[in-house]
Amino acid sequence: MEQVILNIKNKSKIPKVNPAGIKKTKVLKGLEQSVKEVNLIKAGKLKGIPAKDLLNEL
């Protein structure tokens, strides 16, 4: 097994990307949208589809 060691002197130049945070944000936005749609369906402002039809599409 080979190993690569990288010494970084100026850490401020490293982009601060948190993949887990990005995924969490996307999941939360999707969940928020889903809740909004469910509330619209319950209010009769949006037509829902039966779960059986949804599963048949998969």
DRENTORKOL-3810 file (N, C-alpha, C; in nm, 4 decimals):
REM DRENTORKOL-3810
@n.u->0.0851; n.v->-0.1178; n.w->0.0000; ca.u->0.0000; ca.v->0.0000; ca.w->0.0000; c.u->0.0892; c.v->0.1235; c.w->0.0000
@n.u->0.0565; n.v->0.2159; n.w->-0.0890; ca.u->0.1331; ca.v->0.3392; ca.w->-0.0970; c.u->0.0639; c.v->0.4469; c.w->-0.0154
@n.u->0.1446; n.v->0.5403; n.w->0.0308; ca.u->0.0925; ca.v->0.6469; ca.w->0.1137; c.u->0.1397; c.v->0.7805; c.w->0.0600
@n.u->0.0528; n.v->0.8781; n.w->0.0647; ca.u->0.0886; ca.v->1.0131; ca.w->0.0237; c.u->0.0664; c.v->1.1035; c.w->0.1433
@n.u->0.1671; n.v->1.1812; n.w->0.1769; ca.u->0.1569; ca.v->1.2751; ca.w->0.2879; c.u->0.1599; c.v->1.4148; c.w->0.2298
@n.u->0.0632; n.v->1.4936; n.w->0.2698; ca.u->0.0510; ca.v->1.6296; ca.w->0.2194; c.u->0.0561; c.v->1.7259; c.w->0.3369
@n.u->0.1566; n.v->1.8093; n.w->0.3381; ca.u->0.1691; ca.v->1.9106; ca.w->0.4419; c.u->0.1216; c.v->2.0434; c.w->0.3857
@n.u->0.0246; n.v->2.1034; n.w->0.4506; ca.u->-0.0316; ca.v->2.2298; ca.w->0.4048; c.u->0.0057; c.v->2.3378; c.w->0.5052
@n.u->0.0742; n.v->2.4389; n.w->0.4570; ca.u->0.1190; ca.v->2.5457; ca.w->0.5455; c.u->0.0083; c.v->2.6471; c.w->0.5718
@n.u->-0.0644; n.v->2.6866; n.w->0.4685; ca.u->-0.1663; ca.v->2.7892; ca.w->0.4830; c.u->-0.3040; c.v->2.7245; c.w->0.4666
@n.u->-0.3663; n.v->2.6883; n.w->0.5762; ca.u->-0.4935; ca.v->2.6183; ca.w->0.5728; c.u->-0.6088; c.v->2.7077; c.w->0.5287
@n.u->-0.5900; n.v->2.8387; n.w->0.5301; ca.u->-0.6984; ca.v->2.9289; ca.w->0.4918; c.u->-0.7296; c.v->2.9195; c.w->0.3425
@n.u->-0.6403; n.v->2.8648; n.w->0.2624; ca.u->-0.6622; ca.v->2.8519; ca.w->0.1188; c.u->-0.7412; c.v->2.7256; c.w->0.0846
@n.u->-0.7633; n.v->2.6400; n.w->0.1804; ca.u->-0.8381; ca.v->2.5169; ca.w->0.1559; c.u->-0.9863; c.v->2.5493; c.w->0.1572
@n.u->-1.0587; n.v->2.5118; n.w->0.0500; ca.u->-1.2028; ca.v->2.5379; ca.w->0.0515; c.u->-1.2711; c.v->2.4563; c.w->0.1602
@n.u->-1.3593; n.v->2.5196; n.w->0.2322; ca.u->-1.4282; ca.v->2.4524; ca.w->0.3424; c.u->-1.5593; c.v->2.3948; c.w->0.2911
@n.u->-1.5531; n.v->2.2701; n.w->0.2464; ca.u->-1.6697; ca.v->2.2019; ca.w->0.1933; c.u->-1.7023; c.v->2.0865; c.w->0.2857
@n.u->-1.8258; n.v->2.0806; n.w->0.3252; ca.u->-1.8708; ca.v->1.9744; ca.w->0.4137; c.u->-1.9755; c.v->1.8925; c.w->0.3391
@n.u->-1.9345; n.v->1.7815; n.w->0.2742; ca.u->-2.0296; ca.v->1.7017; ca.w->0.1973; c.u->-2.1478; c.v->1.6533; c.w->0.2806
@n.u->-2.1250; n.v->1.6197; n.w->0.4053; ca.u->-2.2343; ca.v->1.5730; ca.w->0.4910; c.u->-2.3338; c.v->1.6864; c.w->0.5150
@n.u->-2.2837; n.v->1.8068; n.w->0.5310; ca.u->-2.3703; ca.v->1.9222; ca.w->0.5515; c.u->-2.4537; c.v->1.9529; c.w->0.4279
@n.u->-2.3916; n.v->1.9364; n.w->0.3097; ca.u->-2.4627; ca.v->1.9598; ca.w->0.1840; c.u->-2.5742; c.v->1.8573; c.w->0.1682
@n.u->-2.5432; n.v->1.7314; n.w->0.1957; ca.u->-2.6441; ca.v->1.6258; ca.w->0.1851; c.u->-2.7573; c.v->1.6502; c.w->0.2843
@n.u->-2.7224; n.v->1.6902; n.w->0.4046; ca.u->-2.8234; ca.v->1.7156; ca.w->0.5075; c.u->-2.9150; c.v->1.8292; c.w->0.4639
@n.u->-2.8570; n.v->1.9338; n.w->0.4064; ca.u->-2.9354; ca.v->2.0474; ca.w->0.3597; c.u->-3.0318; c.v->2.0042; c.w->0.2504
@n.u->-2.9846; n.v->1.9217; n.w->0.1562; ca.u->-3.0711; ca.v->1.8751; ca.w->0.0479; c.u->-3.1841; c.v->1.7888; c.w->0.1020
@n.u->-3.1525; n.v->1.7038; n.w->0.1972; ca.u->-3.2547; ca.v->1.6168; ca.w->0.2558; c.u->-3.3589; c.v->1.7000; c.w->0.3286
@n.u->-3.3137; n.v->1.7982; n.w->0.4048; ca.u->-3.4073; ca.v->1.8831; ca.w->0.4791; c.u->-3.4960; c.v->1.9648; c.w->0.3860
@n.u->-3.4389; n.v->2.0152; n.w->0.2766; ca.u->-3.5191; ca.v->2.0916; ca.w->0.1804; c.u->-3.6227; c.v->2.0004; c.w->0.1145
@n.u->-3.5830; n.v->1.8784; n.w->0.0803; ca.u->-3.6752; ca.v->1.7837; ca.w->0.0205; c.u->-3.7868; c.v->1.7465; c.w->0.1167
@n.u->-3.7504; n.v->1.7272; n.w->0.2418; ca.u->-3.8499; ca.v->1.6938; ca.w->0.3437; c.u->-3.9469; c.v->1.8095; c.w->0.3653
@n.u->-3.8938; n.v->1.9296; n.w->0.3665; ca.u->-3.9783; ca.v->2.0481; ca.w->0.3831; c.u->-4.0773; c.v->2.0600; c.w->0.2670
@n.u->-4.0296; n.v->2.0361; n.w->0.1458; ca.u->-4.1169; ca.v->2.0411; ca.w->0.0281; c.u->-4.2246; c.v->1.9334; c.w->0.0367
@n.u->-4.1879; n.v->1.8151; n.w->0.0819; ca.u->-4.2834; ca.v->1.7055; ca.w->0.0957; c.u->-4.3935; c.v->1.7403; c.w->0.1950
@n.u->-4.3566; n.v->1.7996; n.w->0.3070; ca.u->-4.4547; ca.v->1.8386; ca.w->0.4079; c.u->-4.5501; c.v->1.9434; c.w->0.3515
@n.u->-4.4964; n.v->2.0387; n.w->0.2753; ca.u->-4.5811; ca.v->2.1409; ca.w->0.2142; c.u->-4.6818; c.v->2.0762; c.w->0.1188
@n.u->-4.6351; n.v->1.9797; n.w->0.0394; ca.u->-4.7241; ca.v->1.9131; ca.w->-0.0556; c.u->-4.8321; c.v->1.8332; c.w->0.0171
@n.u->-4.7946; n.v->1.7647; n.w->0.1235; ca.u->-4.8931; ca.v->1.6877; ca.w->0.2008; c.u->-4.9984; c.v->1.7818; c.w->0.2582
@n.u->-4.9564; n.v->1.8954; n.w->0.3100; ca.u->-5.0516; ca.v->1.9927; ca.w->0.3653; c.u->-5.1448; c.v->2.0462; c.w->0.2568
@n.u->-5.0925; n.v->2.0680; n.w->0.1357; ca.u->-5.1769; ca.v->2.1141; ca.w->0.0255; c.u->-5.2767; c.v->2.0060; c.w->-0.0155
@n.u->-5.2333; n.v->1.8819; n.w->-0.0136; ca.u->-5.3235; ca.v->1.7708; ca.w->-0.0466; c.u->-5.4348; c.v->1.7618; c.w->0.0573
@n.u->-5.3978; n.v->1.7727; n.w->0.1841; ca.u->-5.4975; ca.v->1.7670; ca.w->0.2917; c.u->-5.5974; c.v->1.8821; c.w->0.2807
@n.u->-5.5507; n.v->1.9982; n.w->0.2359; ca.u->-5.6370; ca.v->2.1151; ca.w->0.2230; c.u->-5.7205; c.v->2.1099; c.w->0.0957
@n.u->-5.6952; n.v->2.0113; n.w->0.0105; ca.u->-5.7703; ca.v->1.9972; ca.w->-0.1133; c.u->-5.7229; c.v->2.0890; c.w->-0.2245
@n.u->-5.6063; n.v->2.1502; n.w->-0.2081; ca.u->-5.5537; ca.v->2.2418; ca.w->-0.3088; c.u->-5.4618; c.v->2.1718; c.w->-0.4084
@n.u->-5.4286; n.v->2.0482; n.w->-0.3804; ca.u->-5.3412; ca.v->1.9702; ca.w->-0.4669; c.u->-5.3929; c.v->1.8277; c.w->-0.4684
@n.u->-5.3895; n.v->1.7664; n.w->-0.5856; ca.u->-5.4405; ca.v->1.6305; ca.w->-0.5963; c.u->-5.3266; c.v->1.5317; c.w->-0.5680
@n.u->-5.3515; n.v->1.4415; n.w->-0.4765; ca.u->-5.2535; ca.v->1.3387; ca.w->-0.4445; c.u->-5.2752; c.v->1.2153; c.w->-0.5291
@n.u->-5.1802; n.v->1.1228; n.w->-0.5225; ca.u->-5.1969; ca.v->0.9955; ca.w->-0.5918; c.u->-5.1965; c.v->0.8840; c.w->-0.4873
@n.u->-5.2748; n.v->0.7806; n.w->-0.5101; ca.u->-5.2774; ca.v->0.6695; ca.w->-0.4146; c.u->-5.1406; c.v->0.6015; c.w->-0.4047
@n.u->-5.1086; n.v->0.5517; n.w->-0.2863; ca.u->-4.9798; ca.v->0.4857; ca.w->-0.2631; c.u->-4.9614; c.v->0.3670; c.w->-0.3573
@n.u->-5.0694; n.v->0.2964; n.w->-0.3869; ca.u->-5.0609; ca.v->0.1802; ca.w->-0.4764; c.u->-5.0124; c.v->0.2230; c.w->-0.6140
@n.u->-5.0638; n.v->0.3347; n.w->-0.6652; ca.u->-5.0214; ca.v->0.3846; ca.w->-0.7957; c.u->-4.8751; c.v->0.4291; c.w->-0.7926
@n.u->-4.8364; n.v->0.4909; n.w->-0.6829; ca.u->-4.6987; ca.v->0.5336; ca.w->-0.6666; c.u->-4.6036; c.v->0.4147; c.w->-0.6698
@n.u->-4.6380; n.v->0.3083; n.w->-0.5972; ca.u->-4.5539; ca.v->0.1885; ca.w->-0.5935; c.u->-4.5497; c.v->0.1197; c.w->-0.7293
@n.u->-4.6602; n.v->0.1234; n.w->-0.8028; ca.u->-4.6620; ca.v->0.0629; ca.w->-0.9367; c.u->-4.5700; c.v->0.1349; c.w->-1.0340
@n.u->-4.5503; n.v->0.2649; n.w->-1.0130; ca.u->-4.4600; ca.v->0.3414; ca.w->-1.0992; c.u->-4.3143; c.v->0.3032; c.w->-1.0779
@n.u->-4.2820; n.v->0.2542; n.w->-0.9591; ca.u->-4.1439; ca.v->0.2161; ca.w->-0.9301; c.u->-4.1134; c.v->0.0870; c.w->-0.9983
END
